[in-house]
Amino acid sequence: MLEARAVVKNLHAYRPPLAGRQGLRLDFNESTIGCSPRVLERLRSLNAETLARYPEREPVEGEAARVLGLDAAQVLLTNGVDEAIHLLCSTYLEPGDEAIIVVPTFAMYEIFALAEGARLIQVPAGENFQFPLEHLLSRISDRTRLIAVANPNNPTGAAVACDVLLKIARSAPQAALLVDEAYFEFHGETMLNTGTQPANLFVARTFSKAYGLAGLRIGILAGDAKQMAMVRRVASPYNVNAVALAALPEALRDREYVGSYVAEVIRGRAELERELRNLGLHCWPSRANFVLARVGPAHTEFVQALRRRGILIRDRHTDPGCEGCVRLTVGAEEHTRALIEALREVVQSLDLRREIEA
Ligand SMILES: Cc1ncc(COP(=O)(O)O)c(C=O)c1O
């Protein structure tokens, strides 16, 4: 009988709650207004020939590299950051190698590392989700071949300083350090401009969040040209589809659209954090387009009560250190206002304030 590899049989199926997402979707950190109208116009102009041909990634890769101030050889367009993680794991991890992550964090690092047969080392974040630099450094060994850090992190919204990440890269030259900048636009700091880049540093970006293109599946992996040549060997030449490739240059050109959405989200994030605290809910300062808040034992009822009001948020209480926590995406101003109104009603209807104070 055909059997999957043992490491695959041992993986837990990762099933994000994608079904029935009707309403205001503040559960996946997507854009609440969608992509630039210029992108939509470009997509409407596509014809049968575009779809009949195999997609040519390189010219668009060149444009993306120019925008980032990099050489084309340093950049690979990917099928979202998910694929970038997968490719790095395939390129660098042998069975028995060690991959280090700081938890809680994004689920796909664990899945792709374990699928290669790597040993996963989970370093817990410190108090208030502070980055556990010393602990992480103490777990680096000769077998460490991948270290993945989301900056800002999902689901906490916490950020790490670039010099800390550089220190990690230099402390583990035998390991690929992935700095996942999926939420870069809402944070503003990047590892791409830190002067001399260590050859083991990789930076990933996505168009799924600020650019409103999660459905197209497109991201960027950037790194040292020689290392990227290795990563390219395991990538399909057609990993990014023709529709995504057609849309990307227009998305990159319409900076004003993304810039004004990001500014709106950053304003809304401050407002949401203030409101959550006013309502007596603890939340952590976020550098991304979402806020993690502690609701307590009523987290399930909280999520359901918001759903009944047409707003979807994500229960994160099973993430390490996130007992009783939910994650709320920040979107456009009107959507944040609707969220805040619903939060006021829900906190009152569940009598949460009294529960928290008790
Ligand atoms: C930290 C982080 N990295 C990557 C992703 C996935 O990005 P993409 O849609 O480009 O695969 C997410 C999505 O939630 C994320 O939070």
The ligand as an SDF file (V2000), in Angstrom:
LIG
                    3D

 16 16  0  0  0  0  0  0  0  0999 V2000
    3.8490   36.3120    9.1060 C   0  0  0  0  0  0  0  0  0  0  0  0
    3.1390   35.8580    7.8870 C   0  0  0  0  0  0  0  0  0  0  0  0
    3.8600   35.3890    6.8490 N   0  0  0  0  0  0  0  0  0  0  0  0
    3.2690   34.9610    5.7210 C   0  0  0  0  0  0  0  0  0  0  0  0
    1.8910   34.9700    5.5910 C   0  0  0  0  0  0  0  0  0  0  0  0
    1.2950   34.4270    4.3350 C   0  0  0  0  0  0  0  0  0  0  0  0
    1.5730   35.2720    3.2900 O   0  0  0  0  0  0  0  0  0  0  0  0
    1.1370   34.8870    1.8010 P   0  0  0  0  0  0  0  0  0  0  0  0
   -0.3120   35.1850    1.6760 O   0  0  0  0  0  0  0  0  0  0  0  0
    2.0000   35.7900    0.9750 O   0  0  0  0  0  0  0  0  0  0  0  0
    1.4560   33.4480    1.5970 O   0  0  0  0  0  0  0  0  0  0  0  0
    1.1040   35.4350    6.6290 C   0  0  0  0  0  0  0  0  0  0  0  0
   -0.3550   35.4140    6.4950 C   0  0  0  0  0  0  0  0  0  0  0  0
   -1.1110   35.4950    7.3940 O   0  0  0  0  0  0  0  0  0  0  0  0
    1.7460   35.8610    7.8060 C   0  0  0  0  0  0  0  0  0  0  0  0
    1.0390   36.2940    8.8390 O   0  0  0  0  0  0  0  0  0  0  0  0
  1  2  1  0
  2  3  1  0
  2 15  2  0
  3  4  2  0
  4  5  1  0
  5  6  1  0
  5 12  2  0
  6  7  1  0
  7  8  1  0
  8  9  2  0
  8 10  1  0
  8 11  1  0
 12 13  1  0
 12 15  1  0
 13 14  2  0
 15 16  1  0
M  END
$$$$
